[in-house]
Amino acid sequence: MISVRKAQDRGHFDFGWLKTWHSFSFGEYFDPQHHGFRNLRVINEDFVAPGHGFPMHPHRDMEIITYVMKGALEHRDSLGNGDIIRPGDVQRMSAGSGIRHSEANPLPDEAAHLYQIWILPSQRGIAPGYEQRKLSFEDRANRLKLVAAPRGEGATVNISADARLYAANLDAGRELSLDLARGRHAWLQVARGEVVLNGQALQSSDGAAVSDTARLEIRAARDAELLLFDLA
């Protein structure tokens, strides 16, 4: 079963410095029909204006992944970490027992385009942590690259959650597939481009929840960039 979340149906706010779209209930946006999917709690598409950003604020008990599509985002946190995230990087922050952080666009003339992803952890109250790693284009060209997964599975970054995040850049006409174990679910986010998922057409910024399906077949109708979640 595939349930499509069209881009234009998401919650949307324009704060001037921030243009944001929420697939699920978040902040001032509440939609009882879309309050996360399985252990995927948040997937926000954000555009942050040059020189602006999110001030220091707290989080607890959440695995937070930042995936930058364009521009740059500067991260600082209460653990002393400070990095600039660019396309080709992936950042993981485990909020655990408590962490404070800020995210800002350091560029003077280009908006930052990113996806902010929250996944519910398998265990509450763990020690907070942080990782940032390179995610090369070659590793995800016309194939699924395991970006985030529990420790020991060979992902780019480790998360403390029963979830796997894959990324792929798919050329028009190319296909890929993913088999889901019994009882598993999936969420596909089309970061850009256009794909067909098991016969269902999806365009840029569309999402799709998948349940009771053993195999995902994805074909790019146009060049596309994908985020694919295997969820508990």
RAURUR-V251827 format. One record per backbone hydrogen bond with DSSP energy under -1.0 kcal/mol. NH is the residue of the N-H (numbers start at 1). CO is the residue of the C=O. Records with the same first field share a line. If there is no record, write none. Layout:
NH = CO ; CO
//
This chain:
3 = 209
5 = 207
9 = 6
10 = 7
11 = 22
13 = 20
15 = 18
17 = 15
19 = 47
20 = 13
21 = 45
22 = 11
23 = 43
25 = 34
26 = 29
29 = 26
34 = 31
37 = 40
40 = 37
41 = 118
42 = 118
44 = 116
45 = 21
46 = 114
47 = 19
48 = 112
49 = 17
51 = 105
52 = 49
54 = 103
57 = 101
59 = 99
61 = 96
63 = 119
64 = 93
65 = 117
66 = 91
67 = 115
69 = 113
70 = 113
73 = 85
74 = 104
75 = 83
76 = 102
77 = 81
78 = 100
80 = 77
83 = 75
85 = 73
89 = 86
90 = 133
91 = 66
92 = 131
93 = 64
94 = 129
95 = 62
97 = 126
98 = 95
99 = 59
101 = 57
102 = 76
103 = 54
104 = 74
105 = 52
112 = 48
113 = 70
114 = 46
115 = 67
116 = 44
117 = 65
118 = 42
119 = 63
120 = 39
122 = 160
129 = 94
131 = 92
133 = 90
135 = 88
140 = 137
142 = 169
145 = 167
147 = 165
148 = 165
149 = 157
153 = 150
156 = 146
157 = 147
159 = 149
163 = 161
164 = 230
165 = 148
166 = 228
167 = 145
168 = 226
169 = 140
170 = 224
173 = 220
174 = 171
176 = 218
178 = 216
180 = 214
184 = 181
185 = 231
186 = 210
187 = 229
188 = 208
189 = 227
190 = 206
191 = 189 ; 225
192 = 225
195 = 202
196 = 219
197 = 200
198 = 217
200 = 197
202 = 195
205 = 190
206 = 203
207 = 5
208 = 188
209 = 3
210 = 186
211 = 1
216 = 178
218 = 176
219 = 196
220 = 174
221 = 194
222 = 194
224 = 170
225 = 192
226 = 168
227 = 189
228 = 166
229 = 187
230 = 164
231 = 185
//
